[in-house]
Amino acid sequence: MEFRDEERVFITGNEVVARAAQAAGAGYLFGYPITPQNEIMHHWRHIASQAGRGFLQTEDELSAGFATLGAVLTGKIAFSATAGPGTILFQEPLSMAEAMRLPLVIIVQQRGGPSTATVIYSQQEVTLTCFGGNGEGLRIVYSTSSHQELYDYTIKAFRNAWKYRFPAIVLGDGYQAKMREELILYDPSSRAGSRIPNEPIIGGEQVVHMQNAFSVEEELGEKLLIDLEDYNRAIPVLVEHEFLGGAGGRLLVVAHGIVGRAARQAVKELQARGDRVNFFRPITLRPFPEEHLVKACQQSGNAVLVAESAEGQLGRLVRLALADQVLTSFRSYYRPGLGITSEEILEEARL
């Protein structure tokens, strides 16, 4: 499959992910089928057969994660994709990637829980993707709201995972995975700073000592201090958000992902009516754009409305970021595992 410098297309979100990975230079996909991300593997298999790239369906998500880690250790740009119960199983390879500073890239198309639950949609994997595993959650999590963002941030996930050597997750959902939408595909290889430094991590002349198990507390603590320092240093560069509005607002509507898309539309309609409502969407859920949210809150009369398709997973991140602010009100519109329309958010924001 040839790749054009720029092409306008109308495709599903899962195909977008496969095309983005291709554009980023990925050579291998290791994965296990689980709805709603199955078509990522289907489309990648088609790409692989035409472009000399690799695909392996493993026996489960644990195997997929560790196979991906094995590939990146040899310098191969590799990734995986999963959802729901599969995201749970991926926490072990994710924890190893955090400990060994390996650029593991995973696409998560969220589905409803708990347990097997539904195969359709939710925003219930925020906590798991941001803080799963038995560590400090040293990972990058992008939450997308459109097919264009699925494309852009899948490419960015590869770049930043290899640049900063922390695992990166692109958090989509079942709606984005299945629906079709227009976007622009482009070739990032001609753009400045696009090259992924994917030299082999092991196997060269230099001896590399990589650990994910430690004998004593002090040994682990010393290693974590280095990793935390690196992560915190990268935060100002990594954090991304969207803000719509300005000073003198009466309310800040906060949402992420596809619900953020609905919330943006609701806020635009309210602003068109002269209502001073502002909008904030965190694009990076980990690290979270705390300073930007605090500023947006202060511009909105310290009144907040959080909308999400989960029972307060985004809400907890928002409350933590605003812990030092004296809020005039904090309201939530939580619909666990259920879609949210712009009309519903509009009505909540008018109260």
Secondary structure as UniProt FT lines:
FT   STRAND          6..12
FT   HELIX           13..24
FT   STRAND          28..31
FT   TURN            35..36
FT   HELIX           38..51
FT   STRAND          54..57
FT   HELIX           61..73
FT   TURN            74..75
FT   STRAND          78..82
FT   HELIX           85..89
FT   HELIX           91..100
FT   STRAND          105..110
FT   TURN            124..125
FT   HELIX           126..131
FT   STRAND          140..143
FT   HELIX           147..164
FT   STRAND          168..173
FT   HELIX           174..178
FT   STRAND          180..186
FT   HELIX           188..190
FT   TURN            192..193
FT   HELIX           217..238
FT   STRAND          241..244
FT   TURN            247..248
FT   STRAND          251..254
FT   HELIX           257..272
FT   TURN            273..274
FT   STRAND          277..282
FT   STRAND          284..286
FT   HELIX           290..298
FT   TURN            299..302
FT   STRAND          303..308
FT   HELIX           313..321
FT   TURN            322..324
FT   STRAND          329..334
FT   TURN            336..337
FT   HELIX           342..350
//
